[in-house]
Amino acid sequence: MSDDVITTVTGIVAGEFGLPAAGISPDVDLSSLEGADSVKVLRAVAKIERTYDIELEDDQVFGLKSVRDAATLVVATLAEKEPSGGGR
């Protein structure tokens, strides 16, 4: 998985939660972050979708537990969008 995606998703989560990105591990449980609530998580997901021009399914979103989960989902969704034979 691209470190760029993890870095971007971490930055988005940090911004929505009002926390420094350096203090958020890719594997930390999002619900354990200071001030965590479902609204902040959903706002972060909406910003991730806008940033990457993707749409995530509700069942996928509700299964997200960490930044790494979100980044993995972004990479998988982007791969599905690419025309066959294409690559980055």
C-alpha positions in Angstrom: 0.0 0.0 0.0 1.2 3.5 -0.8 2.6 5.4 2.2 1.2 8.5 0.4 -2.3 7.3 0.9 -1.7 6.5 4.6 -0.1 10.0 5.1 -3.0 11.7 3.3 -5.7 9.8 5.2 -3.9 10.4 8.5 -3.8 14.1 7.7 -7.5 14.1 7.0 -8.4 12.2 10.2 -6.1 14.5 12.2 -7.8 17.6 10.7 -11.3 16.4 11.5 -10.4 15.3 15.0 -8.3 18.4 15.7 -5.3 16.4 16.6 -1.7 16.4 15.3 -1.1 13.9 12.5 2.2 12.9 14.1 0.2 11.5 17.1 -2.0 9.2 15.0 -0.6 5.8 14.3 -2.0 4.0 11.2 -3.2 1.2 13.4 -4.8 3.1 16.2 -8.5 2.4 16.7 -10.3 5.6 15.5 -12.9 5.3 18.3 -10.0 5.6 20.9 -8.9 9.0 19.5 -9.6 12.0 21.8 -13.0 13.5 21.0 -13.9 10.6 18.7 -17.5 10.4 17.6 -19.4 9.1 14.6 -19.9 12.5 13.1 -16.2 13.2 13.0 -15.5 9.8 11.4 -18.2 10.4 8.8 -16.8 13.9 8.0 -13.3 12.4 7.6 -14.7 9.7 5.3 -16.6 12.4 3.2 -13.3 14.4 2.9 -11.4 11.2 1.9 -14.0 10.5 -0.8 -13.7 14.1 -2.1 -9.9 14.0 -2.0 -9.7 10.7 -4.0 -12.9 11.3 -6.1 -14.4 8.0 -4.9 -17.6 6.8 -3.3 -17.3 4.3 -0.4 -20.2 2.0 0.4 -21.9 2.5 3.8 -21.1 -1.1 4.9 -17.5 -0.5 4.1 -17.4 2.8 6.0 -19.0 1.3 9.1 -16.4 -1.4 9.1 -13.5 1.0 9.3 -11.5 0.8 12.6 -8.2 2.5 11.8 -6.4 4.8 9.4 -4.8 1.7 7.8 -8.3 0.3 7.2 -9.4 3.5 5.5 -6.2 3.7 3.4 -6.6 0.0 2.3 -10.2 0.7 1.3 -9.1 3.8 -0.7 -6.4 1.8 -2.6 -8.9 -1.0 -3.4 -11.6 1.4 -4.5 -9.1 3.3 -6.7 -7.9 0.0 -8.2 -11.5 -0.8 -9.1 -11.9 2.5 -10.9 -8.8 2.1 -13.1 -9.4 0.8 -16.6 -8.0 -2.7 -17.1 -4.4 -2.6 -18.0 -3.9 0.7 -16.4 -1.7 1.4 -13.4 -0.1 4.0 -11.4 
